[in-house]
Amino acid sequence: MENKKTCLYDKHVALRALMSPFGGFDMPIQYSGIVDEHQAVRQACGMFDVSHMGEVLITGRDAECYVNHIFTNDVVGMHDGKILYGMMCYENGGVVDDLLVYKVADQRFFLVINAANIDKDWAWIQKQAKSYDVQLENQSDLYGELAIQGPEAEQVMKDVLSIDGSRLAFYTFKLFDDVIVSRTGYTGEDGFEIYAEPNYINECWDKLIASGRCKPCGLGCRDTLRFEVGLPLYGDELSADITPIMAGLGVFVKLDKAEFIGKEALARQKVEGPTKKLVGIELADKAIPRHGYTVLSPEGAPIGEVTTGYHTISTDKSVCMALIDTQYAKLDTEVQIQIRKKVFPGKVVKKQFYNKNYKK
């Protein structure tokens, strides 16, 4: 099957971006280079084409009740313009997807889901809605999306796009006619997202490129940026086999809610403790632990696997996130990682390898 193209595909090709399949789309991995783009976001301003993300609109009398049924976080009492992060889970606590929920109005919620999961999520959302008075609309093909990230993002948005985001608090959004502007980010830096019809997204891209103040960035540095600040990627740190409790995301699971799909399993896991936990691991060596590499106990027994690993750009350390047996998950516990034919010693550390710089 041929990969889909975002509304900015021709722009990426014109800039000679390295393109690669991701989530069923042809996406830019890098332009000037991952390190250069990574540093631009940490130090100034970068922008990402994230038009591959999925969007689902839920409206109707039971919209709030229904979203709360499929979502681990609690949307009751949310103010209009507020955003919450959380998960959709299976009955056994495994994760269907992690997502953002935007509350537009009392009977209107906008869900942003992962590109690779759009078809699966849409089928799940439809299946769970049968006993609720709601209308569902998969709007994934209607929107393009730009993410503008970095300490200069707010000023660049104002100067170049005439969008004043200064009054947007962290994890809130505002509607400007048919354009949604939010302030969340997936990089650990201050940042904004613009959701709009493709022509407007193309106009924004062109203006930002012409300004010279916002570097185009690919998914390569998007991964290094999110990894450094301990943010999960579905398929690596969350999956049908990795629950939010295992991933250390229990703060986004509101067990005091009356009900939601997966509540019983997650409540039980929280009380009993998960058999595996997601941890950070730092190596003394420069070797790079990659996804799928085996984590070993000090005695050499397999105890888990690396989910994401890099030699970090911001801190110059070889680190990874890994899902390992809980008995080895305490900070400073010595472990080992099998990298090809060699074994490298390491220790358990916090999953956040670099401090976030969000605007609170």
C-alpha positions in Angstrom: 0.0 0.0 0.0 1.3 3.4 -0.9 2.1 5.8 1.9 -0.1 8.9 2.4 1.3 12.4 2.0 0.7 15.3 4.2 -0.4 18.7 2.8 3.2 19.9 3.2 4.8 17.0 1.3 5.9 19.0 -1.7 7.5 21.6 0.7 9.6 18.9 2.3 10.8 17.6 -1.1 11.6 21.1 -2.3 13.8 21.5 0.8 15.5 18.2 0.0 14.4 16.6 3.3 15.3 13.0 4.0 11.9 11.3 3.7 10.9 8.0 5.2 7.6 6.1 6.0 6.1 6.7 9.4 2.6 5.9 10.6 1.5 5.2 7.1 2.8 8.6 5.8 5.9 9.7 3.9 7.4 12.1 6.5 10.5 14.2 6.7 13.1 12.7 9.1 15.7 15.5 8.8 16.6 18.5 6.7 19.9 20.1 7.9 20.6 17.3 10.3 19.2 15.9 13.5 21.7 17.6 15.8 21.3 21.0 14.1 17.5 20.8 14.2 17.5 19.5 17.8 19.6 22.4 19.0 17.4 24.9 17.1 14.4 23.8 19.1 16.3 23.8 22.4 17.9 27.2 21.8 15.6 29.2 19.4 12.7 28.0 17.3 11.9 25.0 15.1 8.7 23.8 13.3 7.4 20.3 12.5 4.9 19.0 10.1 2.6 16.9 12.3 -0.3 16.8 9.8 -0.1 13.0 10.0 -1.8 13.1 13.4 -5.4 12.1 13.7 -8.3 14.2 14.8 -11.7 12.9 16.0 -14.7 15.2 16.9 -17.2 13.9 19.5 -20.4 15.9 19.9 -23.9 15.3 21.4 -25.8 15.1 24.7 -23.6 12.3 26.1 -20.3 13.6 24.8 -18.7 14.3 28.2 -19.9 11.0 29.7 -18.7 9.1 26.7 -15.2 10.6 26.6 -14.9 9.9 30.3 -15.8 6.3 29.6 -13.0 5.7 27.1 -10.4 8.1 28.7 -8.2 7.5 31.7 -8.1 11.1 32.7 -11.2 13.0 34.0 -12.9 15.4 31.7 -15.7 16.3 34.1 -15.4 19.9 35.2 -13.0 20.8 32.4 -13.2 24.4 31.3 -13.7 25.2 27.6 -10.3 25.7 26.1 -8.6 23.2 28.4 -6.6 20.2 27.2 -5.9 16.9 29.0 -3.4 14.2 28.3 -4.3 10.5 28.9 -4.9 7.1 27.5 -7.6 4.9 26.0 -7.2 1.5 27.5 -8.4 -2.1 26.9 -10.2 -3.9 29.7 -6.9 -5.5 30.7 -5.2 -2.1 31.2 -3.2 -2.3 28.0 -3.1 0.9 26.0 -5.1 1.4 22.8 -3.4 4.8 22.3 -2.3 7.9 24.2 -4.0 11.1 23.2 -5.0 14.7 23.9 -8.5 15.7 24.6 -9.5 19.3 23.8 -12.8 20.6 25.4 -14.4 22.9 22.9 -17.8 23.1 24.7 -20.0 21.1 27.1 -21.1 18.8 24.3 -18.1 19.1 22.0 -14.7 17.4 22.4 -11.8 17.2 20.0 -9.4 14.2 20.3 -5.9 14.2 18.8 -4.6 10.7 18.3 -1.4 9.1 16.9 -1.0 8.7 13.2 -0.1 5.0 13.2 -3.2 4.3 15.3 -5.9 6.3 13.4 -7.7 3.4 11.8 -7.5 1.2 15.0 -8.5 4.1 17.2 -11.4 5.1 15.0 -12.8 1.5 15.0 -12.4 1.4 18.8 -14.1 4.8 19.4 -17.0 3.8 17.2 -17.4 0.4 18.9 -17.5 1.9 22.4 -20.1 4.6 21.5 -23.0 2.3 20.7 -24.9 3.0 23.9 -24.2 6.7 24.0 -26.1 9.6 22.4 -23.1 11.0 20.6 -22.0 11.9 17.0 -18.6 10.9 15.9 -16.6 12.4 13.1 -13.1 11.3 11.9 -11.7 14.6 10.8 -8.1 13.4 10.2 -8.2 14.2 6.5 -9.6 17.7 7.1 -6.7 19.2 9.1 -3.1 20.0 8.5 -1.0 20.6 11.7 2.1 22.6 12.4 4.0 22.4 15.7 6.2 25.5 16.4 8.6 24.7 19.3 11.3 26.4 21.2 12.0 29.3 23.6 11.4 31.9 20.8 8.2 30.2 19.5 5.8 32.7 21.1 7.5 35.7 19.6 8.0 34.1 16.2 4.3 33.2 16.0 3.4 36.8 16.9 5.8 38.5 14.5 5.5 36.2 11.5 2.0 34.8 11.7 0.2 37.6 13.7 -0.9 35.0 16.2 -0.6 36.2 19.8 -0.2 33.1 22.0 0.9 35.1 25.1 -2.4 34.6 26.8 -2.5 30.9 26.2 -1.5 29.0 29.4 0.2 25.6 29.2 -2.3 22.9 28.0 -4.9 25.3 26.7 -6.1 26.3 23.3 -8.1 29.0 21.5 -10.2 29.1 18.4 -9.4 31.8 15.8 -12.3 31.4 13.3 -11.6 27.9 11.9 -8.1 27.7 13.2 -7.2 25.9 16.5 -4.1 27.2 18.3 -2.9 25.2 21.3 0.1 25.3 23.7 1.3 21.8 24.6 4.4 20.6 22.8 6.2 17.3 22.6 9.8 18.5 22.9 10.2 19.7 26.5 10.3 23.3 25.3 7.6 26.0 25.0 5.6 25.3 21.9 2.4 25.8 20.0 0.3 23.7 17.6 -1.8 25.1 14.7 -4.6 22.9 13.3 -6.2 24.3 10.2 -7.3 23.5 6.6 -4.3 22.6 4.3 -4.1 25.9 2.4 -3.7 27.9 5.6 -1.0 25.5 7.0 0.9 25.9 3.7 0.7 29.7 4.0 2.0 29.5 7.6 4.9 27.2 6.6 5.9 29.5 3.7 5.9 32.6 6.0 7.9 30.9 8.7 10.5 29.6 6.2 10.7 33.0 4.5 11.3 34.7 7.9 14.4 32.7 8.6 13.5 32.6 12.2 12.0 29.1 12.4 14.1 26.1 11.3 12.2 23.2 9.6 12.7 20.1 11.7 12.0 16.4 11.0 10.8 13.5 13.0 14.3 12.4 13.8 14.9 15.3 16.2 11.3 15.2 17.4 12.2 11.8 18.8 15.5 12.9 20.4 13.8 15.9 21.9 10.8 14.0 23.4 13.1 11.2 24.6 15.4 13.6 26.6 12.6 14.9 28.7 11.1 11.4 29.3 7.9 11.7 27.1 6.5 8.4 25.9 6.1 7.3 22.3 3.3 4.8 21.6 4.7 1.6 20.4 7.8 2.1 22.5 6.9 3.2 26.0 3.2 2.5 25.7 1.4 -0.4 24.0 -1.3 -3.0 24.3 1.3 -4.8 26.6 2.5 -1.8 28.5 0.0 -0.2 30.8 0.1 3.4 32.1 1.0 2.1 35.6 4.0 0.2 34.2 5.0 3.3 32.2 4.9 5.5 35.3 2.0 7.5 34.0 -0.5 6.8 36.9 -1.0 10.5 37.4 -3.1 10.5 34.2 -5.2 7.6 35.4 -8.0 8.9 37.6 -9.1 5.8 39.6 -11.5 8.0 41.6 -13.8 8.2 38.6 -16.9 6.1 38.7 -15.8 4.1 35.7 -13.7 3.9 32.5 -12.6 1.1 30.3 -9.6 -0.7 32.0 -10.3 0.8 35.5 -10.5 -2.5 37.4 -7.3 -3.9 35.9 -5.4 -0.7 36.5 -6.6 -0.3 40.0 -5.6 -3.8 40.8 -2.2 -3.3 39.2 -1.7 -0.1 41.2 -2.4 -1.9 44.5 -0.4 -5.1 43.7 2.3 -3.3 41.9 3.3 -4.0 38.2 5.6 -6.9 37.4 7.6 -4.5 35.1 8.4 -0.8 35.2 9.7 1.7 32.8 13.0 3.2 34.0 15.8 5.3 32.8 19.3 3.7 32.4 22.6 5.5 32.0 25.6 3.8 30.7 29.2 4.7 31.7 30.3 3.9 28.1 29.6 5.8 24.9 27.8 2.7 23.4 24.2 3.4 22.3 21.4 1.2 23.6 18.7 0.8 20.9 15.1 -0.3 21.0 14.8 -4.0 21.6 18.2 -4.5 23.1 18.2 -6.8 26.2 18.7 -5.5 29.7 20.4 -7.9 32.1 20.8 -8.2 35.8 24.2 -7.8 37.4 24.4 -11.6 37.2 23.6 -11.7 33.5 20.0 -12.8 33.5 17.6 -11.1 31.1 15.3 -8.7 33.0 13.8 -6.5 30.2 14.2 -4.6 27.0 15.2 -1.1 25.9 12.3 0.9 24.6 14.2 4.0 23.3 17.9 4.8 23.5 20.3 7.5 22.3 23.5 9.3 23.0 21.8 12.5 24.1 22.4 15.6 22.2 21.8 18.0 25.1 23.7 16.2 27.8 26.2 14.1 25.9 25.3 10.8 27.7 24.4 7.3 26.6 21.0 6.7 28.1 17.8 4.8 27.4 14.3 4.1 28.7 13.7 0.4 29.3 10.9 -1.8 30.6 12.4 -4.1 33.3 11.5 -6.4 36.1 10.2 -4.3 39.0 12.7 -5.7 41.5 15.5 -4.0 39.6 13.7 -0.6 39.0 14.9 1.3 42.1 17.2 4.3 41.4 20.9 3.5 41.3 20.4 -0.2 40.8 23.2 -1.7 38.7 22.1 -3.4 35.5 23.7 -4.3 32.2 22.7 -3.9 28.5 23.6 -6.3 25.7 24.7 -4.3 22.7 25.4 -6.6 19.8 28.1 -9.0 21.2 29.2 -7.0 24.2 27.7 -6.3 27.6 27.9 -2.7 29.0 27.3 -1.8 32.7 24.8 0.9 33.6 22.6 2.1 36.5 18.9 3.0 36.9 18.3 6.7 36.8 15.3 9.0 36.4 13.5 8.8 33.0 13.8 12.6 32.5 17.4 13.1 31.2 16.9 16.8 30.5 14.8 19.4 32.3 11.6 20.6 30.6 11.3 24.3 29.8 7.5 24.7 29.4 5.9 28.0 30.1 3.7 27.4 33.2 
